[in-house]
């Protein structure tokens, strides 16, 4: 067992992990931050996306020991300070960007990473950025629309298909 | 996953020492190795994570040569832009989250027969720098998942001479997004080099007939009539050997037309 210390959603956290402990397992099983979902465990679906030192990563494909000393952001830290939904989360709600909700934590975290680097993306840039996030309910259309709306762009021209 | 230990050295010297243990395996960004461990296709007793090694980070350019640390991620290469064809290639590996972890050192050391970077390294005439020596790309990529690396040897950097013109064209395998066939073309004062990935059971390789034709006349037209033998090309449910042979010629033409 190795001791790891990291800052998660602004709080210093430490724990004992095995070599094989994935960051996703550490978050979910040790810290009970179960908002980070494990959809496939094969780094394809993106439900486990979190930010490590500001970069979107698949937490099922990174060991907890490798996040030692890192700053981690998960879906639990995304709401505004008063507990209300942040702009991306609110846009997902407003534009029906989720149905069963399983992929949503990863979608929101990927969207946040995209908008940090590219505050006004085009529709095709949004779709390209979500290449590693799979949704089996929505057909993606409303997810894309929600992210466009969260970026402050007019989405009235994005017709429902 | 089965139980193993993990170490995260901070210096190259510590990493080399840790890898002298024959049961230890280097871990780059882990985007190939971690899924491999989950499937138990590999089962080392100890992983030596290279993500904390400061000497393997950073990109620098000097005298027309771009040096990329072995620990540099695909995302960092994608946003660098000083060798445009290489940055474009990096920006199409995997997905954004994979690109934030996967490293160039890990990719060339793994030498997946469908990986993108080996084609760039071979076509550019890159030099693979390790903790022990420098290896020309022509000598480095030995075969499918095989390289000239010795046990415990670490890719610390890859040096790319920046060509006059270059381009990479990838025909994406729709499920994995790896290259079903990828072709990197690089034109320098010394001639043209063409490297093909995804197609061959021998892994990345050069297409010498196309290189000769393009060195005389760098145009897609110069490739008219040239074809690749389907012998020893990969055949699977995504495409036959003949289909891949055809794609090699098509992607080479597209790369020449797009080269800048």
Interface residues (C-beta under 8 A of the other chain):
Chain A: X2 X18 X19 X20 X22 X41 X42 X43 X46 X49 X52 X55 X56 X57 X58 X61 X62 X63 X65 X66 X68 X110 X113 X114 X129 X131 X132 X133
Chain B: X1 X2 X3 X4 X5 X6 X8 X27 X30 X31 X34 X35 X37 X38 X46 X47 X49 X51 X75 X94 X95 X96 X97 X98 X100 X101 X177
